[in-house]
């Protein structure tokens, strides 16, 4: 299962929204250069892993109340114009509340999340996911994790920093972005 990239010249943000609305059954992303990426559904094992990520982050969000969590069907318009849907993401209350009601509910919110996770599935290209993670941090994401269950490797991304690679960790910390959050990777592997 590979992604399909469509090259649609001069696709504006409004036209992309219209394309998504007309094709609600598809999960679509748009690159900064206007290419449309059609994302296939995940296999059950990846969906189970992604659910565990969401549950663990969701429990931390409920406990702390420090921000808003989002699932993989949520699109964000990054500063470079790309519309991306991380597998799991989080935005601080302060940044979320700075958006208008329309930006929160009727558009692909015009901001990069504070935190994103991409979970590599068997159909994902590692190179493409690494480029996506770099794009996130280049556009304002403060912390990103690329989790590869097959190799039990976690790549940690920060703006203007080298990627940190952890081999077979049992936990990974939310650092100062998600204070007190620790992801239990034994539930992912």
N, C-alpha and C positions, 0 to 999 in steps of 0.2 A: 504494500500500500504506500504509494508515494503521493506527495502533494502535487497539485497541478497549478502552474503559474500561467495566468492569462495576461497578455499584454494589451491593455486597453488605453490607447493614447488620450491624453488630456482629460483624464477622469478627475473631475473636481470632487471636493469633499461631499458636496450635496449629491452629486451623481452616484458616489459610492454608497451613501446612505440609501438612496433610491434602489440601487442594485441589491443591497442587503435586504431591504424591505420586500422586494419582489421575489427574493430567493430565501425566505426565512428558514427553509430546511437545510441550507448550507451554512457552514462556518467559514467566513471569509476574512482575510486580512488584506491590507493595501500597503505596498512598500512606499518609501519616500519618492520613488521615481514613477509611481502610478501603476505598477504591476499589481494585479489581483491574484491572491493566493487562495486556492480552495483547499481547506483542511479536511481530510477524511475523518470519520469518527474513529475513536480509539478502540482497541481490542479490550475485552473485559478486564484482563489483568492490569493494564495501564489505567483503566477507569477506577479500579479498586485502589491502586496506589495513589492516584490523584485525589480520590475521596478521602483517604487517610491524611493526606497533606491538608486538605480543606478542613477536616474535623479538628486536627491538632491546632491549626492556626485559628480556627473559629472559636475554640475553647479559650485560647489566650485573649482573643478580641473581647469575648463576653466577660472575661475576668477583669481585664484592664480598662476597657472602654476607650482606648487610645486612638481608634480609627475604624475604618470600614474595610471589610474583606470582600473580595470578588472571585467568582469562579471563571472557568476557562471560556465561557461564552460572552464575557464582557470585553468590549473593544475600547481602547483608549487612543486618542489622537495625540501622537507625540509631537514635540516642537518641530521636528523635521517634516511633518505632514503624514508620516506613516500611521496607519491604524493597526495596532497590534492587540492580540488577545493572549496574555500570559496564562499559563495553566492555573496559577494561583497568584493573587496580587493583593496589596494592601495600600491604603492611602490614609495619612494622618487626618484626624478630625479638622485641624486648622486648614489644611489645604483643600479638603473636601468641601468644607463650609464656605470657602472663598468662591466656589463656583455658583453660578446662577441656578435656579431650579431647572431651567431648560437644559443647561449643561449637565446636570445630574441625571435627568430623566429622559430627555428626548434626543440626545446627541451622543456621539462617542466622545466622552468627556475629554476636553482639551488639556490633558496633563499626563505626565509620566507618573506611574505609581511610585511611591517611596520604596516599595519592595516587590519583587517578582520572583516567581519560581517557574522554571521550565523543566518538565519531567520527560526525559528521553524515552520514547517508545521504540519498539523494534523497527518501525518504518521511518524513523527520523534520521536525517543526516546530521552527524555530530558537527561537521563544519558549518552547516546552516544554522544550527542552534547556537553555536559559539558566536557566529556573526550577529544573530538576533540578540544575544545577551550583551554584546558590545554596543549594539545600537541602543539598547535600553539605557545603559550607563552613560553613553554619549548624550542622551536626551534627558538626563536628570534622575534616573533611578538611583537611589542611594545604596541599595543592597540587592544583589541578585544571586540566586542559586540555580545552577544547572545540575540536575540530579540524573545520573546514569545508573539505573538499577542493574543493568547487565554487567557492568564493570565495578559496581559498588563504589563509584567515584562521584565526588561533589566538587564542582568548580564554583568558587565564590568570587563574585564580581563587585567592584567598587569603582566609582568614578576616578579617573586619573591614577589608577593603580594597576599593578600586575595582577593577573588572575592567580588566586590561591587554589591549589588542588589538594583535596583530601582523599586519601585512599582508604576505603572501608571504615569510615567513621561510624560510631553508634549514635552520635547526636551532632547537631550543628546549631550554632548560636545565632540568635537574631541581633546580637551585638547591641549597639546603642540605637539602632533604627527601631528594633522591636525589643525593648528592654525586658529581660526576664523570659523571653520566648526561647525554647529549645525544641527543635524538631527531633523526635525519636525515629531514627532511620531504621531501627529493627522492624518497625511496622511498615516500612517501605520496601526493604530488601525482600 
